[in-house]
């Protein structure tokens, strides 16, 4: 089976009350790690690429790596998602390159660093939805800016993140605005701002309610019970990887990520997609540093990359199990983009009725 729309996976997750980790990918080793873990746990897969990843790997190479994953594991439904599209043009180019889902992040302007107005966000997101749905692709929007409630600062990833300092009103998604946004844009999924941010340095202490607003997810879910919510910046930054990196020459200061139990609370309140990138980067870095330190005369790249696959797979296995994703891939009836385009055209998947697809 070819790649499937992300909406198919999120509908199934909503029906059966679980979340799906969305792993960022840049290269072969990351995709091997994710797919091996998914195959072992019978988990549906979201492989997502940022604009930076598309530039790094090259459009054709990245597309064929993901198509190879679908060919190798035809029994696993896989969505190919554009992460943080900064403009309609970025989203359209992703769709042309085979992405089955795109994120139009209109919370920031096209420069990907200046906060945008609500109307701007609605307009660009609705424009992308119209085009994407016409070919069966899914769309994720974002309302509110990702950033720290401790400092008011953001953390850019692959060039995407606001500059300067914002107040709490901009760093927390407003539930009433969320209702209007979903109704006017018809997005398939909504990323919400709750105090998480990109990168390893999310919190200076174990996060509590004043700096990680999981309760805001509950408020939004109460008003939009049929909307698929998304948590960005949700790596947990495990201490074991930080310790291993620093043991073998790294210099990463003390930092805290999003506790798994807090993500699980979010899943119970409507979160269906959970973005994970930093945890995998840390696992890969730890593996490479350890391998290089233990055998400094070795110059075979596979000597460093094989352990990175093993360590990153460990992260993926844990997240598939912790988010209750495991055991669900084989339960999903795979549906094509063409079939979804027909459903969108008939209004079967509008946010007002928000019916799930038979799976």
SEKOL-833347 format. One record per residue (C-alpha): residue number from 1; residue in three letters; chain; y, z, x. Coordinates in steps of 0.05 Angstrom, whole numbers. Each point is the difference from the previous one (the first is absolute). Last residue first. Example, Ala and Ser with C-alpha at 12.3 -4.5 7.8 and 13.67 -1.06 7.14 Angstrom:
2
<2; Ser; A; <-21; 143; 273>>;
<1; Ala; A; <-69; 13; -27>>;
//
This chain:
359
<359; Unk; A; <33; 198; -225>>;
<358; Unk; A; <39; -19; -63>>;
<357; Unk; A; <73; -4; 20>>;
<356; Unk; A; <45; 57; -18>>;
<355; Unk; A; <51; -6; -55>>;
<354; Unk; A; <71; 15; 17>>;
<353; Unk; A; <29; -11; -70>>;
<352; Unk; A; <74; 7; 19>>;
<351; Unk; A; <-14; -14; 74>>;
<350; Unk; A; <-26; -69; -17>>;
<349; Unk; A; <-72; -15; 19>>;
<348; Unk; A; <-24; -38; -62>>;
<347; Unk; A; <64; -39; -6>>;
<346; Unk; A; <-36; -66; -9>>;
<345; Unk; A; <31; -28; 64>>;
<344; Unk; A; <-20; 63; 38>>;
<343; Unk; A; <-73; -7; -23>>;
<342; Unk; A; <0; -74; 19>>;
<341; Unk; A; <27; 16; 70>>;
<340; Unk; A; <-54; 54; 6>>;
<339; Unk; A; <-55; -52; -12>>;
<338; Unk; A; <31; -45; 53>>;
<337; Unk; A; <5; 59; 49>>;
<336; Unk; A; <-76; 9; -5>>;
<335; Unk; A; <-39; 59; -29>>;
<334; Unk; A; <-52; 43; 35>>;
<333; Unk; A; <-38; 47; -45>>;
<332; Unk; A; <11; 69; 30>>;
<331; Unk; A; <-58; 49; -1>>;
<330; Unk; A; <-27; -20; 69>>;
<329; Unk; A; <66; 20; 32>>;
<328; Unk; A; <2; 69; -34>>;
<327; Unk; A; <-47; 44; 40>>;
<326; Unk; A; <53; 28; 46>>;
<325; Unk; A; <72; -1; -25>>;
<324; Unk; A; <1; 75; -15>>;
<323; Unk; A; <64; 8; 41>>;
<322; Unk; A; <-35; 47; 49>>;
<321; Unk; A; <-61; -46; 8>>;
<320; Unk; A; <38; -64; 14>>;
<319; Unk; A; <49; 41; 43>>;
<318; Unk; A; <-55; 30; 42>>;
<317; Unk; A; <-35; -66; 13>>;
<316; Unk; A; <65; -33; 19>>;
<315; Unk; A; <17; 54; 51>>;
<314; Unk; A; <-69; -4; 32>>;
<313; Unk; A; <6; -76; 1>>;
<312; Unk; A; <62; 9; 43>>;
<311; Unk; A; <-39; 40; 51>>;
<310; Unk; A; <-58; -50; 4>>;
<309; Unk; A; <45; -62; 2>>;
<308; Unk; A; <42; 32; 55>>;
<307; Unk; A; <-63; 17; 39>>;
<306; Unk; A; <-18; -75; 2>>;
<305; Unk; A; <71; -19; 21>>;
<304; Unk; A; <5; 36; 66>>;
<303; Unk; A; <-65; -25; 32>>;
<302; Unk; A; <9; -66; -36>>;
<301; Unk; A; <62; -13; 41>>;
<300; Unk; A; <-44; -2; 63>>;
<299; Unk; A; <42; 27; 58>>;
<298; Unk; A; <-39; 63; 18>>;
<297; Unk; A; <22; 37; 63>>;
<296; Unk; A; <34; 56; -39>>;
<295; Unk; A; <-64; 20; -37>>;
<294; Unk; A; <13; 67; -33>>;
<293; Unk; A; <75; -8; -4>>;
<292; Unk; A; <-2; -71; -28>>;
<291; Unk; A; <-51; 19; -53>>;
<290; Unk; A; <39; 62; -21>>;
<289; Unk; A; <66; -37; -4>>;
<288; Unk; A; <-31; -57; -40>>;
<287; Unk; A; <-35; 46; -49>>;
<286; Unk; A; <62; 44; -12>>;
<285; Unk; A; <44; -61; -11>>;
<284; Unk; A; <-49; -28; -51>>;
<283; Unk; A; <-4; 66; -38>>;
<282; Unk; A; <76; 8; 1>>;
<281; Unk; A; <10; -71; -26>>;
<280; Unk; A; <-50; 13; -55>>;
<279; Unk; A; <35; 64; -22>>;
<278; Unk; A; <67; -37; 3>>;
<277; Unk; A; <-20; -55; -49>>;
<276; Unk; A; <-21; 27; -68>>;
<275; Unk; A; <32; -20; -66>>;
<274; Unk; A; <-30; 33; -62>>;
<273; Unk; A; <-11; -43; -62>>;
<272; Unk; A; <-21; 29; -67>>;
<271; Unk; A; <48; 58; -10>>;
<270; Unk; A; <-3; 20; -73>>;
<269; Unk; A; <5; 76; 0>>;
<268; Unk; A; <-71; 17; 24>>;
<267; Unk; A; <13; -48; 58>>;
<266; Unk; A; <63; 40; 17>>;
<265; Unk; A; <-38; 65; 2>>;
<264; Unk; A; <-50; -34; 47>>;
<263; Unk; A; <58; -20; 44>>;
<262; Unk; A; <20; 73; 4>>;
<261; Unk; A; <-71; 20; 19>>;
<260; Unk; A; <1; -52; 55>>;
<259; Unk; A; <60; 33; 32>>;
<258; Unk; A; <58; -48; 14>>;
<257; Unk; A; <17; 1; 74>>;
<256; Unk; A; <24; 53; 48>>;
<255; Unk; A; <30; -3; 69>>;
<254; Unk; A; <-6; 34; 68>>;
<253; Unk; A; <23; -44; 56>>;
<252; Unk; A; <-36; -64; 23>>;
<251; Unk; A; <-4; -7; 75>>;
<250; Unk; A; <-63; -37; 19>>;
<249; Unk; A; <-37; 7; 65>>;
<248; Unk; A; <-73; 10; -19>>;
<247; Unk; A; <5; 69; -32>>;
<246; Unk; A; <62; -22; -38>>;
<245; Unk; A; <-37; -55; -36>>;
<244; Unk; A; <-60; 45; -14>>;
<243; Unk; A; <44; 56; -28>>;
<242; Unk; A; <39; -48; -44>>;
<241; Unk; A; <-65; -30; -26>>;
<240; Unk; A; <-30; 68; -16>>;
<239; Unk; A; <65; 23; -34>>;
<238; Unk; A; <-9; -50; -56>>;
<237; Unk; A; <64; -38; -18>>;
<236; Unk; A; <-12; 0; -76>>;
<235; Unk; A; <24; -71; -11>>;
<234; Unk; A; <35; -8; -67>>;
<233; Unk; A; <63; -40; 18>>;
<232; Unk; A; <-3; -35; -67>>;
<231; Unk; A; <-30; 28; -64>>;
<230; Unk; A; <-10; -50; -56>>;
<229; Unk; A; <-1; 9; -75>>;
<228; Unk; A; <-39; -43; -50>>;
<227; Unk; A; <36; 1; -67>>;
<226; Unk; A; <-37; 21; -63>>;
<225; Unk; A; <25; 72; -4>>;
<224; Unk; A; <72; -21; 12>>;
<223; Unk; A; <42; 59; -25>>;
<222; Unk; A; <-51; 54; 18>>;
<221; Unk; A; <-17; -39; 64>>;
<220; Unk; A; <73; 4; 22>>;
<219; Unk; A; <1; 76; -9>>;
<218; Unk; A; <-67; 9; 35>>;
<217; Unk; A; <23; -43; 58>>;
<216; Unk; A; <63; 43; 5>>;
<215; Unk; A; <-45; 62; 6>>;
<214; Unk; A; <-27; -29; 65>>;
<213; Unk; A; <69; 12; 29>>;
<212; Unk; A; <-13; 10; 74>>;
<211; Unk; A; <60; 33; 33>>;
<210; Unk; A; <16; 54; -52>>;
<209; Unk; A; <-71; 5; -25>>;
<208; Unk; A; <-31; 18; 66>>;
<207; Unk; A; <-16; -41; 62>>;
<206; Unk; A; <-32; 33; 61>>;
<205; Unk; A; <57; 0; 49>>;
<204; Unk; A; <43; -51; 37>>;
<203; Unk; A; <-17; -54; -51>>;
<202; Unk; A; <-10; -75; 1>>;
<201; Unk; A; <-2; -14; 75>>;
<200; Unk; A; <-62; -43; 6>>;
<199; Unk; A; <31; -64; -30>>;
<198; Unk; A; <25; -19; -68>>;
<197; Unk; A; <31; 48; -49>>;
<196; Unk; A; <-20; 47; -56>>;
<195; Unk; A; <52; 39; -40>>;
<194; Unk; A; <-21; -20; -71>>;
<193; Unk; A; <22; -72; -6>>;
<192; Unk; A; <-43; -41; -48>>;
<191; Unk; A; <-37; -65; 9>>;
<190; Unk; A; <-12; -34; -67>>;
<189; Unk; A; <-58; -45; -17>>;
<188; Unk; A; <-12; -61; -44>>;
<187; Unk; A; <74; -14; -7>>;
<186; Unk; A; <27; -22; -67>>;
<185; Unk; A; <71; -2; 26>>;
<184; Unk; A; <41; 24; -59>>;
<183; Unk; A; <-52; 49; -28>>;
<182; Unk; A; <-19; 27; 68>>;
<181; Unk; A; <72; 11; 21>>;
<180; Unk; A; <20; 33; -66>>;
<179; Unk; A; <-57; 50; 4>>;
<178; Unk; A; <13; 13; 73>>;
<177; Unk; A; <74; 12; -14>>;
<176; Unk; A; <-21; 56; -47>>;
<175; Unk; A; <-46; 30; 52>>;
<174; Unk; A; <52; -1; 56>>;
<173; Unk; A; <-34; -15; 67>>;
<172; Unk; A; <20; 49; 53>>;
<171; Unk; A; <33; -18; 66>>;
<170; Unk; A; <63; -30; -31>>;
<169; Unk; A; <15; 62; -42>>;
<168; Unk; A; <-18; 44; 60>>;
<167; Unk; A; <58; -27; 42>>;
<166; Unk; A; <-5; -55; 51>>;
<165; Unk; A; <11; -2; 75>>;
<164; Unk; A; <8; -59; 47>>;
<163; Unk; A; <-43; -63; 3>>;
<162; Unk; A; <-51; -18; -52>>;
<161; Unk; A; <-70; -23; 18>>;
<160; Unk; A; <-37; -64; 16>>;
<159; Unk; A; <3; -26; 72>>;
<158; Unk; A; <-75; 4; 11>>;
<157; Unk; A; <4; 72; -25>>;
<156; Unk; A; <67; 34; -5>>;
<155; Unk; A; <2; 75; -11>>;
<154; Unk; A; <52; 26; -50>>;
<153; Unk; A; <48; 58; 5>>;
<152; Unk; A; <20; 50; -53>>;
<151; Unk; A; <-20; 56; 48>>;
<150; Unk; A; <-51; 42; -38>>;
<149; Unk; A; <-8; -46; -60>>;
<148; Unk; A; <-23; -53; 50>>;
<147; Unk; A; <2; -73; -20>>;
<146; Unk; A; <-28; -55; -43>>;
<145; Unk; A; <54; -27; -45>>;
<144; Unk; A; <-3; 2; -76>>;
<143; Unk; A; <-35; -51; -45>>;
<142; Unk; A; <-52; -46; 30>>;
<141; Unk; A; <-35; -60; -29>>;
<140; Unk; A; <-72; -24; 6>>;
<139; Unk; A; <-19; -69; -25>>;
<138; Unk; A; <-67; -32; -15>>;
<137; Unk; A; <-18; -73; 9>>;
<136; Unk; A; <-25; -42; -59>>;
<135; Unk; A; <37; -65; 15>>;
<134; Unk; A; <53; 9; -54>>;
<133; Unk; A; <-2; 75; 13>>;
<132; Unk; A; <29; -11; 70>>;
<131; Unk; A; <58; -42; -24>>;
<130; Unk; A; <23; 45; -57>>;
<129; Unk; A; <-14; 63; 40>>;
<128; Unk; A; <43; -25; 58>>;
<127; Unk; A; <61; -11; -44>>;
<126; Unk; A; <-11; 68; -34>>;
<125; Unk; A; <1; 33; 68>>;
<124; Unk; A; <64; -35; 22>>;
<123; Unk; A; <37; 18; -64>>;
<122; Unk; A; <-25; 72; -8>>;
<121; Unk; A; <16; 18; 72>>;
<120; Unk; A; <69; -31; -4>>;
<119; Unk; A; <13; 38; -65>>;
<118; Unk; A; <-22; 66; 30>>;
<117; Unk; A; <47; -9; 59>>;
<116; Unk; A; <-26; -12; 71>>;
<115; Unk; A; <-6; 46; 59>>;
<114; Unk; A; <13; -36; 66>>;
<113; Unk; A; <-57; -5; 51>>;
<112; Unk; A; <-46; -57; -21>>;
<111; Unk; A; <54; -53; 14>>;
<110; Unk; A; <-19; -29; -68>>;
<109; Unk; A; <28; 61; -35>>;
<108; Unk; A; <-41; 64; -7>>;
<107; Unk; A; <-32; 28; -63>>;
<106; Unk; A; <-18; -72; -14>>;
<105; Unk; A; <-67; 6; 33>>;
<104; Unk; A; <-37; -59; -29>>;
<103; Unk; A; <-72; 17; 15>>;
<102; Unk; A; <-50; -57; -3>>;
<101; Unk; A; <-70; -11; -25>>;
<100; Unk; A; <-53; -54; 7>>;
<99; Unk; A; <25; -23; 68>>;
<98; Unk; A; <-24; -70; 15>>;
<97; Unk; A; <54; -27; 46>>;
<96; Unk; A; <40; -30; -57>>;
<95; Unk; A; <1; 69; -32>>;
<94; Unk; A; <27; 29; 64>>;
<93; Unk; A; <54; -53; 4>>;
<92; Unk; A; <21; 17; -71>>;
<91; Unk; A; <5; 74; 17>>;
<90; Unk; A; <43; -12; 61>>;
<89; Unk; A; <45; -47; -41>>;
<88; Unk; A; <8; 52; -55>>;
<87; Unk; A; <29; 47; 52>>;
<86; Unk; A; <-17; 60; 43>>;
<85; Unk; A; <-75; 0; -13>>;
<84; Unk; A; <-23; 70; 14>>;
<83; Unk; A; <-76; -10; 7>>;
<82; Unk; A; <-30; -68; -17>>;
<81; Unk; A; <-69; 13; -30>>;
<80; Unk; A; <-68; -32; 8>>;
<79; Unk; A; <-47; 29; -53>>;
<78; Unk; A; <-74; 7; 16>>;
<77; Unk; A; <-58; 8; -49>>;
<76; Unk; A; <-63; 17; 41>>;
<75; Unk; A; <-63; -40; -16>>;
<74; Unk; A; <24; -59; 41>>;
<73; Unk; A; <0; 42; 64>>;
<72; Unk; A; <-2; -51; 57>>;
<71; Unk; A; <39; -53; -39>>;
<70; Unk; A; <52; 49; -24>>;
<69; Unk; A; <9; 28; 71>>;
<68; Unk; A; <4; -71; 27>>;
<67; Unk; A; <55; -14; -50>>;
<66; Unk; A; <37; 60; 28>>;
<65; Unk; A; <-6; -26; 72>>;
<64; Unk; A; <18; -69; -25>>;
<63; Unk; A; <65; 23; -31>>;
<62; Unk; A; <20; 40; 61>>;
<61; Unk; A; <-13; -58; 48>>;
<60; Unk; A; <37; -50; -43>>;
<59; Unk; A; <62; 42; -11>>;
<58; Unk; A; <7; 23; 72>>;
<57; Unk; A; <-25; 67; 26>>;
<56; Unk; A; <66; 30; 19>>;
<55; Unk; A; <45; -35; -51>>;
<54; Unk; A; <-47; 15; -58>>;
<53; Unk; A; <-7; 71; 25>>;
<52; Unk; A; <76; 9; 4>>;
<51; Unk; A; <9; -26; -71>>;
<50; Unk; A; <-49; 53; -21>>;
<49; Unk; A; <-73; -13; -14>>;
<48; Unk; A; <-46; 32; -51>>;
<47; Unk; A; <-75; 3; -8>>;
<46; Unk; A; <-19; 33; -66>>;
<45; Unk; A; <-75; 12; -5>>;
<44; Unk; A; <-49; 21; -53>>;
<43; Unk; A; <-50; 53; 24>>;
<42; Unk; A; <-75; -1; 5>>;
<41; Unk; A; <0; 56; 52>>;
<40; Unk; A; <-34; -36; 58>>;
<39; Unk; A; <30; -67; -18>>;
<38; Unk; A; <70; 31; -4>>;
<37; Unk; A; <-8; 33; 68>>;
<36; Unk; A; <-24; -64; 32>>;
<35; Unk; A; <57; -38; -34>>;
<34; Unk; A; <54; 48; 24>>;
<33; Unk; A; <-23; 3; 72>>;
<32; Unk; A; <-12; -75; 6>>;
<31; Unk; A; <69; -13; -29>>;
<30; Unk; A; <32; 46; 51>>;
<29; Unk; A; <-37; -32; 58>>;
<28; Unk; A; <19; -70; -20>>;
<27; Unk; A; <75; 10; 0>>;
<26; Unk; A; <63; 21; -36>>;
<25; Unk; A; <-23; 38; -61>>;
<24; Unk; A; <32; 52; -46>>;
<23; Unk; A; <-50; 40; -41>>;
<22; Unk; A; <9; 9; -75>>;
<21; Unk; A; <-40; 62; -20>>;
<20; Unk; A; <-25; -6; -71>>;
<19; Unk; A; <7; 57; -51>>;
<18; Unk; A; <-47; 26; -53>>;
<17; Unk; A; <1; 14; -74>>;
<16; Unk; A; <-53; -48; -29>>;
<15; Unk; A; <45; -42; -44>>;
<14; Unk; A; <58; 6; 47>>;
<13; Unk; A; <-42; -22; 60>>;
<12; Unk; A; <-27; -59; -40>>;
<11; Unk; A; <70; -22; -18>>;
<10; Unk; A; <22; 9; 72>>;
<9; Unk; A; <-55; -45; 26>>;
<8; Unk; A; <14; -57; -49>>;
<7; Unk; A; <75; 8; 12>>;
<6; Unk; A; <-12; -14; 74>>;
<5; Unk; A; <-19; -71; -17>>;
<4; Unk; A; <-66; -23; 30>>;
<3; Unk; A; <-19; -34; 66>>;
<2; Unk; A; <-54; -53; -5>>;
<1; Unk; A; <-71; 14; -23>>;
//
